[in-house]
């Protein structure tokens, strides 16, 4: 059984029992139907007595509980699972135009979720106080005290400097560069905060709860205002030297193409991102194209989601723009397939909600342009969790942070 190495805790190397305790927690967490002490002993290479002692500590700390497992040879097996009543966590997905909040227990059961509009271009001094107040008001409505939240995961659309808890040179987050996001939020909320890239959290969310379950080599593509990729290689999130791994939105597709927010021309994001799709629709309407989009109150305010909605209703221009975005995305994915040879590519984000209208050209072009042996081994599918992928990845990371800190203290 392979487990994902997503935890951000650090333990003394000399304390072998603590290391085994953390490994035990992860095995229990990511076992779909629970796991027995015997199975833990086999997976960890420990004696049953050692496993019993570790499990006893975790049960005493309220992190793990016993449950009835599957029948085996007429006997009911006692399985172990994370205790959902151990605490509450929140997953926060901050996008370019929205913020999504998800409240969950330690088994990642979603208790409530809410979304609001947000303009990332307003910078951290405006956006973070808004997210703070939005979270507090929402929890008040639910009757949940902020003090009950044991950890919060926050995803943002930029390259993460993990140790510092900030972003570095984010193309679509002007004013956020090197701002101490995690420190600001921890002071505001009074609980541990884990900061991550939204596409990486999307990969984690789909790996743990969605289309990527059991897949060791997984790529999650978030197609929203911008385009990013979360890379899961050999069961581990790959971030690169400076956290910039997965910035597929800034791969050059057309040498002299449209100007991108990063300053270069012809980037995938400038051709197939949500902002690009909306801008193309506006230009087409001004050029006299026939489309139902021209009936909207303000042509200048047309968004990618307006184009998606119109495409679903059969608008020819909107469908053409979505399919064109799929062509560019498929071209970029062909390069990614040849480079990383993944088992599965999961496409999520707001633009991906249009479904096969986007995915069909993506699959066709990716297959045509990638090596045969690699293209035959990969499956390209839509996110099972939909727009919730990144928020659920943030939930998973918050659970890891909380559980491992509590285990360290027990």
C-alpha positions in Angstrom: 0.0 0.0 0.0 1.5 3.3 -1.1 0.7 6.4 0.9 1.0 10.0 -0.2 3.7 12.0 1.4 1.9 15.3 1.9 2.5 15.9 5.6 4.3 19.1 6.5 5.2 18.1 10.1 8.7 17.5 11.1 9.7 15.0 13.8 13.1 14.2 15.5 14.9 11.7 13.4 16.1 9.9 16.6 12.5 9.3 17.8 11.7 6.1 15.9 8.4 5.6 17.7 7.2 9.0 16.6 8.1 8.3 13.0 6.2 5.0 13.2 3.3 6.8 14.8 3.0 9.3 11.9 3.4 6.5 9.4 0.6 4.6 11.2 -1.7 7.6 11.0 -1.2 8.0 7.3 -1.9 4.3 6.6 -5.1 4.5 8.7 -6.2 7.7 7.0 -5.8 6.5 3.4 -7.3 3.0 3.8 -10.8 3.3 2.3 -12.4 0.7 4.5 -10.2 0.9 7.6 -7.1 -1.2 8.3 -6.5 -3.9 11.0 -3.6 -4.1 13.4 -2.3 -7.1 11.6 -2.2 -5.2 8.2 -0.5 -2.3 9.9 2.2 -4.7 11.3 2.7 -6.1 7.8 2.9 -2.7 6.1 5.2 -1.1 8.6 7.4 -4.1 9.2 6.8 -3.9 13.0 5.9 -6.5 15.6 2.2 -6.7 16.6 3.2 -5.6 20.1 4.8 -2.5 18.7 1.7 -1.7 16.6 -0.6 -2.3 19.5 1.4 0.2 21.6 1.3 2.9 18.9 -2.4 2.4 18.2 -3.1 2.5 21.9 -1.5 6.0 22.1 -3.5 7.2 19.1 -6.8 5.9 20.5 -6.0 7.5 23.9 -5.3 10.8 22.1 -8.7 10.6 20.4 -7.3 10.5 16.9 -8.1 6.9 16.0 -11.1 4.7 16.8 -12.0 1.0 16.4 -14.8 0.0 14.0 -16.2 -3.2 12.5 -14.3 -4.2 9.5 -15.3 -6.7 6.8 -16.1 -10.3 7.6 -13.2 -12.7 7.2 -13.6 -16.5 7.6 -16.7 -16.0 9.6 -15.1 -13.6 12.1 -15.7 -9.9 12.3 -12.4 -8.0 11.9 -11.7 -5.0 14.1 -10.5 -2.2 11.8 -9.0 1.1 12.7 -10.1 4.5 11.3 -9.5 8.2 12.0 -11.9 9.4 14.7 -14.1 12.0 12.8 -15.1 13.6 16.2 -11.5 14.5 16.9 -11.9 17.9 15.4 -13.0 20.2 12.6 -10.9 21.7 9.8 -11.6 24.2 7.0 -10.4 24.2 3.4 -10.0 27.5 1.7 -9.7 27.8 -2.1 -8.7 31.4 -3.1 -9.0 31.8 -6.8 -8.6 34.8 -9.1 -12.3 35.7 -8.9 -13.7 33.6 -6.0 -13.1 32.2 -2.6 -14.6 28.8 -1.5 -14.8 27.6 2.1 -15.4 24.0 3.1 -16.0 22.8 6.7 -15.1 19.1 7.3 -14.4 16.6 10.1 -11.3 14.5 10.4 -12.7 11.9 7.9 -13.1 14.8 5.4 -16.9 14.6 5.5 -18.1 17.9 4.2 -20.4 19.6 6.7 -21.0 22.8 4.8 -19.5 24.9 2.0 -19.9 28.4 0.8 -18.5 30.6 -2.0 -18.2 34.3 -2.6 -16.7 36.6 -5.4 -13.3 37.9 -4.8 -10.8 39.9 -7.0 -7.3 38.7 -6.4 -6.0 41.8 -8.2 -7.0 43.9 -5.2 -4.0 42.4 -3.3 -3.5 40.8 0.1 -4.4 44.0 2.2 -7.9 43.8 0.7 -8.4 40.1 0.0 -7.2 38.6 3.3 -9.4 40.7 5.6 -12.3 39.9 3.3 -11.6 36.1 3.6 -11.2 36.5 7.3 -14.5 38.2 7.8 -16.2 35.9 5.3 -15.0 32.8 7.3 -16.0 34.3 10.6 -19.5 35.2 9.4 -20.0 31.8 7.9 -18.9 29.9 11.0 -21.2 32.1 13.1 -24.2 31.2 10.9 -23.3 27.5 11.4 -23.0 27.9 15.1 -19.3 26.9 15.0 -16.7 28.8 17.1 -13.5 29.6 15.4 -11.7 28.1 18.4 -13.2 24.7 17.4 -11.2 24.7 14.1 -7.9 22.8 14.7 -6.3 23.7 11.3 -7.0 25.5 8.1 -5.7 24.7 4.6 -5.5 27.6 2.2 -4.9 27.3 -1.6 -3.8 30.2 -3.8 -3.1 30.5 -7.5 0.6 31.1 -7.4 4.0 29.5 -6.8 4.5 28.7 -3.1 7.5 29.2 -0.9 6.5 26.5 1.5 8.8 27.2 4.4 8.1 31.0 4.3 4.3 30.6 3.8 4.1 33.0 0.9 4.0 33.2 -2.9 7.0 34.2 -5.1 6.5 36.0 -8.5 2.8 35.0 -8.9 1.7 35.9 -12.5 -2.0 36.6 -11.7 -1.5 37.8 -8.1 -0.1 41.4 -8.4 0.9 42.8 -5.0 1.1 39.4 -3.3 4.8 38.7 -4.0 6.5 37.7 -0.8 3.6 38.9 1.4 3.5 36.7 4.6 0.1 35.1 3.9 0.4 32.2 6.3 1.7 34.4 9.1 -1.1 36.9 8.6 -3.8 34.2 8.6 -2.4 32.4 11.6 -2.5 35.6 13.6 -6.0 36.3 12.5 -7.4 32.8 13.1 -5.3 31.6 16.0 -4.8 28.2 14.6 -2.3 26.4 12.4 -2.5 27.3 8.7 -1.0 25.4 5.8 -0.6 27.3 2.5 -0.4 25.6 -0.9 -0.8 26.1 -4.6 -4.4 25.6 -5.7 -3.5 23.2 -8.5 -1.4 21.1 -6.2 -4.3 21.0 -3.7 -6.5 20.0 -6.6 -4.2 17.0 -7.3 -4.3 16.1 -3.6 -8.1 16.4 -3.4 -8.6 14.2 -6.5 -6.0 11.7 -5.3 -7.6 11.4 -1.8 -11.3 11.6 -2.6 -11.9 11.8 -6.4 -10.8 10.6 -9.8 -7.2 10.0 -8.9 -7.7 7.5 -6.1 -4.9 4.9 -6.0 -3.0 6.6 -8.8 0.7 7.2 -8.1 1.5 9.3 -11.2 -1.3 11.9 -11.5 -1.6 15.3 -13.0 -4.4 17.7 -12.1 -5.0 20.6 -14.4 -7.0 23.6 -13.0 -8.5 25.6 -15.8 -9.9 28.8 -14.4 -9.0 32.4 -14.9 -5.4 31.0 -15.2 -4.2 27.5 -15.8 -2.0 25.5 -13.4 -1.0 21.9 -12.9 -0.5 19.9 -9.8 2.0 17.1 -10.3 1.9 13.8 -8.3 5.0 11.7 -9.1 5.5 8.3 -7.5 3.0 9.2 -4.9 4.5 12.5 -3.9 3.6 16.1 -4.8 6.4 17.6 -6.9 6.9 21.3 -6.3 10.3 21.9 -7.9 13.2 24.0 -6.6 11.3 27.2 -6.0 7.7 26.0 -6.0 7.1 26.8 -9.7 6.7 23.2 -10.9 3.3 22.8 -12.7 3.1 26.3 -14.1 1.8 24.8 -17.4 -0.2 28.0 -18.1 3.0 29.7 -19.0 4.3 27.2 -21.5 4.7 28.9 -24.9 2.2 27.6 -27.4 2.4 30.4 -30.0 5.7 32.2 -30.3 4.1 35.6 -31.3 0.7 35.0 -29.6 -1.2 37.3 -27.3 0.5 39.0 -24.3 0.2 37.0 -21.1 0.0 38.3 -17.5 3.5 36.9 -16.9 4.9 39.3 -19.6 5.6 36.7 -22.3 3.6 36.1 -25.4 1.7 33.1 -26.6 1.4 31.3 -23.2 -1.2 28.6 -22.8 -3.0 30.8 -20.3 -3.2 33.7 -22.7 -4.8 31.4 -25.3 -7.0 29.0 -23.2 -7.5 30.5 -19.7 -10.8 31.8 -18.5 -9.8 35.5 -19.0 -8.6 34.7 -22.6 -11.9 33.0 -23.4 -13.9 35.9 -22.2 -11.7 38.4 -24.0 -12.0 36.5 -27.3 -15.8 36.5 -26.9 -15.8 40.3 -26.3 -13.6 40.9 -29.4 -15.8 38.7 -31.5 -19.0 40.6 -30.5 -17.4 43.9 -31.2 -16.4 42.6 -34.6 -20.1 41.8 -35.3 -20.3 38.0 -34.5 -23.7 36.7 -34.0 -24.1 35.2 -30.5 -26.5 35.2 -27.6 -23.8 36.7 -25.5 -24.5 40.0 -27.2 -27.8 40.0 -25.4 -26.1 40.3 -21.9 -26.5 43.6 -20.1 -22.8 44.5 -20.5 -20.6 43.1 -23.2 -17.4 44.4 -21.5 -18.3 42.4 -18.3 -18.7 39.0 -20.1 -16.9 36.3 -18.1 -15.7 32.8 -19.0 -18.6 31.4 -17.1 -21.0 33.4 -19.3 -19.3 31.8 -22.3 -19.5 28.3 -20.7 -23.2 28.8 -19.9 -23.9 29.9 -23.5 -21.9 27.0 -24.9 -24.0 24.6 -22.9 -27.2 26.1 -24.5 -25.8 25.6 -28.0 -24.4 29.1 -28.8 -22.1 28.5 -31.8 -19.5 31.2 -31.0 -19.2 30.1 -27.4 -18.8 26.4 -28.4 -16.1 27.4 -30.9 -14.2 29.3 -28.3 -14.3 26.4 -25.8 -13.2 23.9 -28.4 -10.4 26.2 -29.5 -9.3 26.4 -25.8 -9.4 22.6 -25.7 -7.1 22.4 -28.8 -4.5 24.6 -27.1 -4.8 22.7 -23.8 -4.4 19.4 -25.6 -1.2 20.6 -27.3 0.2 21.5 -23.9 -0.8 18.2 -22.4 0.9 16.3 -25.2 4.2 17.8 -24.0 3.4 17.0 -20.4 2.5 13.4 -21.3 5.8 13.0 -23.1 7.7 14.6 -20.2 6.1 12.9 -17.2 4.3 9.8 -18.6 1.4 10.0 -16.1 -1.2 7.4 -15.6 -4.1 9.9 -15.3 -4.7 13.5 -16.1 -7.6 15.1 -14.3 -9.0 18.4 -15.6 -10.9 20.6 -13.2 -11.6 24.3 -12.4 -14.4 26.5 -13.5 -13.9 26.3 -17.3 -13.8 22.5 -17.1 -17.4 22.5 -15.9 -18.4 22.6 -19.6 -17.5 18.9 -19.8 -16.9 17.0 -23.1 -17.1 20.1 -25.2 -13.7 21.0 -23.8 -12.4 17.4 -23.0 -13.1 15.9 -26.5 -10.6 18.2 -28.3 -8.2 18.0 -25.4 -8.1 14.2 -25.7 -8.0 14.2 -29.5 -5.1 16.6 -29.8 -3.1 15.2 -26.8 -3.3 11.7 -28.4 -2.2 13.0 -31.8 0.7 15.0 -30.5 2.1 12.7 -27.8 4.2 9.5 -28.1 2.1 6.5 -28.8 3.3 4.4 -25.9 2.7 7.3 -23.5 -0.7 8.3 -24.9 -1.9 4.7 -24.7 -1.1 4.6 -21.0 -2.8 7.8 -19.9 -6.4 8.5 -19.2 -7.7 12.1 -19.4 -10.9 12.7 -17.4 -12.8 15.4 -15.6 -12.5 16.0 -11.9 -15.0 14.0 -9.8 -15.0 16.7 -7.2 -15.8 19.4 -9.7 -15.0 22.9 -8.6 -14.4 21.5 -5.1 -11.1 19.7 -5.9 -8.8 22.4 -4.6 -10.8 23.1 -1.5 -10.9 19.4 -0.6 -7.1 19.2 -1.2 -6.8 22.0 1.3 -9.1 20.0 3.7 -6.8 17.0 3.3 -3.7 19.0 4.1 -5.4 20.7 7.1 -6.3 17.2 8.4 -2.7 16.1 8.0 -1.4 19.2 9.8 -3.8 18.8 12.6 -3.5 15.0 13.1 0.3 15.0 13.0 0.7 17.9 15.4 -1.7 16.2 17.8 0.1 12.9 17.4 3.4 14.6 18.1 2.0 16.0 21.4 0.5 12.7 22.5 
